[in-house]
Amino acid sequence: MIESLVEQIEARFTEAEASMSLPEVIGDRERFAEAGRVYNRLAPAYKLAGEWRLAQSDFEGAKELLEEEEDPDLRAELEDARARIERLEEEIRLAMVERDPNDDKNVIVEIRGGAGGDEAGIWAGDLYRMYQRYADRLGYKFETMDASDGAYTFEIKGDAAYSIFKYEGGTHRVQRVPETESQGRIHTSTATVAVLPEVEDVEVEINQNDLQIDVYRSSGPGGQSVNTTDSAVRITHKPSGIVISMQDEKSQLQNRERAMKILRAKLYEAELQKQQDALSAERKSQVGTGDRAEKIRTYNYPQRRITDHRINLTVHNLEAVLGGELDEISSALQDAEKRRRLEEQAVS
């Protein structure tokens, strides 16, 4: 099983590497970019495959020598190789888990103050600056689209930005003493974060078999020639039920072209609305109500700790994380998602 997977990784990586040097690929921006994405996606798995083959070689070599003579050092080498093989097999499977189709996209992030009054708005600003620093550290382009008290919208552009920032969606809870608190009491406030993949331009493809085209005599203005020929056109798009009638032009061809243009625009609008509805549902599922009980992560200032409740991970580097060092948390969340997807694939 693993041997077959390793061979598949090696073959696909070699193919992607070779395609990037082909003149016809180099001369086509889209093809070259896609080949680059495949190459970068397979590179970690290809490296693991090489390590696995080396561990296999070490294991077989130690095993052959042990068959001739028992030796404690060789036995230790055999067990070490066996452990490396088991670890690498799991890492290879995780590296090849089916990816989220949105992972390669840029992201739009929305932050809103939740429960906690003015302190919630201040906390939203702290999160905004945390993400800006994290994006800068990763070499991503950070563009603020809207910023006001307690409400921030910005875009993060870069290779696979969504694959990293998508885990930040949800309610972030902070426990600290506000600057305005004279009694030194700890307050709990929240801010909601929505992370949305960038919506791409909608390409509208119309299957001619989905169209019912009727022609009839125009009854509108246009002169005698219009009224005595079947120049009017009615196009029915059967899957959507959209009907476009056009009789303003003098020829059937002109009316048909114009009707198709309007149909394409309506289908584009419908598809765009579908995407916006999906994003709206995703936003709603991420942010919830912003109540203190709805939380994905808690930032506790007195104890200098951060706990991600989804994976029960606690770190004690609050200042570093707020300074943009989210790597440990992001890596743990990525690993958890890969394991979940691997389990789902095994069940299906």
C-alpha positions in Angstrom: 0.0 0.0 0.0 2.6 2.5 1.1 5.0 1.4 -1.7 2.4 2.2 -4.3 1.8 5.6 -2.7 5.5 6.4 -2.7 5.8 5.4 -6.4 2.8 7.6 -7.2 4.3 10.6 -5.4 7.7 10.1 -7.1 6.1 9.8 -10.5 3.8 12.9 -10.1 6.6 15.0 -8.7 9.0 14.1 -11.5 6.3 14.8 -14.1 5.6 18.2 -12.5 9.3 19.0 -12.3 9.8 18.1 -15.9 6.8 20.1 -17.2 8.1 23.3 -15.6 11.0 23.2 -18.0 8.9 22.6 -21.2 8.9 25.7 -23.5 5.2 25.4 -24.1 4.5 25.5 -20.3 7.0 28.3 -19.6 5.3 30.4 -22.3 1.8 29.9 -20.8 1.4 31.7 -17.5 -1.6 29.7 -16.3 0.0 26.3 -17.1 3.3 27.3 -15.6 1.6 28.6 -12.4 -0.4 25.3 -12.1 2.7 23.2 -12.6 4.4 25.3 -9.9 1.5 24.7 -7.5 1.6 21.0 -8.1 5.4 20.9 -7.7 5.2 22.9 -4.4 2.3 20.7 -3.2 4.2 17.5 -3.8 7.6 18.6 -2.7 7.2 17.8 1.0 5.7 14.4 0.2 8.5 13.7 -2.2 11.1 14.5 0.4 9.4 12.2 2.9 9.3 9.5 0.2 13.0 9.7 -0.2 13.5 9.4 3.6 11.2 6.4 3.6 13.3 4.7 0.9 16.5 5.3 2.9 14.9 4.0 6.1 13.7 0.9 4.1 17.3 0.4 2.8 18.7 0.7 6.4 16.1 -1.8 7.7 16.8 -4.4 5.0 20.6 -4.0 5.4 20.5 -4.5 9.1 18.0 -7.4 8.8 20.3 -9.2 6.3 23.4 -8.8 8.6 21.4 -10.0 11.7 20.5 -13.1 9.8 24.2 -13.9 9.7 25.2 -12.9 13.2 23.4 -11.4 16.2 24.8 -8.0 17.1 23.3 -5.5 19.7 24.3 -2.5 17.5 22.7 -4.0 14.4 19.6 -4.8 16.4 19.4 -1.2 17.6 19.9 0.0 14.1 17.1 -2.3 12.9 14.6 -1.1 15.5 15.6 2.5 14.8 14.9 2.0 11.1 11.6 0.3 11.9 10.5 3.2 14.0 11.5 5.7 11.3 9.5 3.7 8.7 6.4 3.8 10.8 6.7 7.5 11.5 7.4 8.3 7.8 4.5 6.2 6.6 2.1 8.2 8.7 3.6 11.5 7.6 3.4 10.5 3.9 -0.2 9.6 4.2 -0.9 13.0 6.0 1.0 14.9 3.3 -1.2 13.3 0.6 -4.5 13.9 2.3 -7.0 15.5 -0.1 -6.8 19.3 0.3 -9.5 21.9 0.8 -10.3 23.2 -2.8 -10.1 26.8 -1.4 -6.6 26.4 0.2 -4.8 28.1 -2.7 -6.9 31.3 -2.5 -6.4 34.7 -1.0 -8.6 35.5 1.9 -10.9 38.3 3.2 -11.0 38.6 7.0 -13.6 40.4 9.0 -13.2 41.2 12.7 -16.0 42.6 14.8 -16.1 43.4 18.5 -18.5 41.0 20.3 -19.5 40.8 24.0 -17.8 43.2 26.4 -18.6 46.8 25.3 -15.7 49.1 24.5 -13.2 46.5 25.6 -14.5 44.1 22.9 -13.7 46.8 20.3 -10.2 47.3 21.6 -9.7 43.5 21.5 -10.8 43.4 17.9 -8.1 46.0 17.1 -5.5 43.8 18.9 -6.5 40.8 16.7 -6.3 43.0 13.6 -2.7 44.0 14.4 -1.9 40.3 15.3 -3.0 39.1 11.9 -1.2 42.0 10.1 2.1 41.0 11.8 1.5 37.3 11.0 0.9 38.1 7.4 4.0 40.3 7.2 6.1 37.5 8.7 4.9 35.1 6.1 5.6 37.5 3.3 1.9 38.0 2.4 0.4 41.2 1.1 -2.0 42.8 3.7 -4.5 45.3 2.4 -7.0 47.0 4.8 -10.4 47.5 3.1 -12.2 49.1 6.1 -11.2 50.0 9.6 -13.2 51.6 12.3 -13.7 51.3 16.0 -14.2 47.6 16.7 -14.7 46.6 13.1 -12.0 45.7 10.6 -12.1 44.2 7.1 -8.9 43.3 5.2 -7.5 41.1 2.5 -4.5 38.8 2.7 -2.9 37.9 -0.6 -0.3 35.2 -1.1 0.3 31.6 -2.0 -2.2 29.4 -0.1 -3.2 32.2 2.3 -6.6 30.5 3.0 -4.9 27.2 4.0 -3.2 29.1 6.9 -5.8 31.7 8.0 -9.0 29.7 7.6 -8.5 28.3 11.2 -8.9 31.7 12.7 -12.6 31.9 11.9 -14.7 32.0 15.1 -15.1 33.7 18.5 -11.8 34.8 20.2 -12.2 35.3 23.9 -9.8 37.5 26.0 -9.5 37.6 29.8 -7.6 40.6 31.1 -7.8 43.8 33.1 -8.9 46.6 30.8 -7.0 49.9 30.9 -10.1 51.6 32.0 -10.6 49.2 35.0 -9.7 51.1 38.2 -10.4 48.1 40.5 -8.0 45.7 38.8 -10.7 43.2 38.0 -10.4 40.8 35.1 -12.9 41.2 32.4 -13.9 38.7 29.7 -14.6 40.1 26.2 -14.9 38.6 22.7 -14.4 39.5 19.1 -15.6 37.5 16.1 -13.5 36.6 13.1 -14.8 35.5 9.7 -12.3 34.2 7.2 -13.6 33.9 3.6 -11.9 32.6 0.5 -11.7 35.2 -2.2 -14.5 34.8 -4.8 -13.2 34.3 -8.2 -14.7 35.6 -11.4 -17.7 33.4 -12.4 -17.3 31.7 -15.7 -20.6 31.1 -17.4 -20.8 28.1 -19.7 -24.1 27.5 -21.5 -24.9 24.1 -22.9 -26.8 24.5 -26.1 -28.8 21.4 -25.3 -30.2 23.3 -22.3 -31.7 26.0 -24.5 -35.1 26.1 -26.2 -35.1 28.7 -28.9 -38.4 29.9 -30.5 -38.7 32.4 -33.3 -41.9 34.4 -34.1 -43.1 37.4 -35.9 -42.2 40.7 -34.2 -45.0 42.9 -33.1 -42.9 45.8 -32.0 -41.5 48.8 -33.8 -39.0 48.4 -36.6 -40.8 48.9 -39.8 -42.6 46.6 -42.2 -39.6 44.2 -42.7 -39.7 43.4 -39.0 -43.4 42.7 -38.9 -43.5 40.4 -41.9 -40.6 38.1 -40.9 -40.0 35.7 -38.0 -37.2 37.9 -36.5 -38.2 37.9 -32.9 -36.5 35.3 -30.6 -37.4 33.8 -27.3 -34.7 31.7 -25.5 -35.7 29.5 -22.6 -32.8 28.2 -20.4 -34.4 25.0 -19.2 -32.3 24.3 -16.0 -32.9 27.7 -14.5 -36.3 28.5 -16.1 -35.0 31.9 -17.3 -36.8 33.2 -20.4 -35.4 36.0 -22.6 -37.5 37.5 -25.4 -35.9 39.9 -27.9 -37.6 41.6 -30.9 -36.0 45.1 -30.9 -33.5 44.3 -33.7 -34.4 43.8 -37.3 -32.8 40.4 -37.9 -33.3 37.2 -36.1 -29.5 36.8 -35.7 -29.2 40.1 -34.0 -32.1 39.4 -31.6 -30.6 36.0 -30.8 -27.2 37.4 -30.0 -28.7 40.1 -27.8 -30.9 37.5 -26.0 -27.9 35.3 -25.4 -25.9 38.2 -24.0 -28.8 39.0 -21.5 -29.1 35.3 -20.6 -25.4 35.0 -19.9 -25.6 38.1 -17.7 -28.5 36.7 -15.7 -26.8 33.3 -15.3 -23.7 35.1 -14.1 -25.7 37.1 -11.6 -27.4 34.0 -10.3 -24.1 32.1 -9.9 -22.5 35.1 -8.2 -25.5 35.3 -5.8 -25.1 31.6 -5.1 -21.4 32.1 -4.2 -22.3 35.1 -2.0 -25.0 33.1 -0.2 -22.5 30.4 0.4 -20.0 32.9 1.8 -22.7 34.5 4.0 -23.6 31.1 5.4 -19.9 30.4 6.0 -19.5 33.7 7.8 -22.5 33.1 10.0 -21.3 29.6 10.9 -17.9 31.0 11.9 -18.9 34.0 14.0 -22.0 32.7 15.7 -23.4 35.3 18.1 -20.1 36.4 19.6 -21.2 35.4 23.0 -18.5 34.6 25.6 -19.5 31.0 25.7 -18.9 30.6 22.0 -15.2 30.5 21.7 -12.5 28.8 19.6 -9.6 30.3 21.5 -9.0 32.0 24.8 -6.2 34.5 25.5 -5.5 34.8 29.2 -3.3 37.8 30.0 -2.8 37.1 33.8 -1.4 33.6 33.1 0.2 34.6 29.7 -1.4 31.6 28.0 -3.5 30.9 25.0 -5.8 27.9 24.7 -7.3 26.7 21.4 -10.3 24.8 22.5 -10.8 22.9 19.2 -7.7 20.8 19.7 -7.1 21.3 23.4 -3.8 23.0 22.8 -2.3 25.4 25.3 0.8 27.6 24.8 2.4 30.1 27.1 3.8 32.6 24.7 1.0 35.2 24.7 3.2 38.2 23.8 4.8 36.3 20.9 1.5 35.2 19.4 0.0 38.7 19.6 3.2 39.8 17.9 2.4 37.6 14.9 4.0 34.3 15.8 1.0 31.9 15.3 3.1 29.2 13.6 2.8 26.6 16.4 -1.0 27.0 16.7 -1.5 27.1 12.9 0.7 24.0 12.4 -1.2 22.1 15.1 -4.6 23.0 13.6 -3.4 22.0 10.1 -2.2 18.6 11.4 -5.5 18.1 13.2 -7.4 18.8 10.0 -5.2 16.4 8.0 -5.8 13.6 10.5 -9.5 14.2 10.4 -9.5 14.1 6.6 -7.4 11.0 6.6 -9.9 9.3 9.0 -12.8 10.3 6.7 -11.0 9.0 3.6 -10.4 5.7 5.4 -14.0 5.3 6.3 -15.3 6.1 2.8 
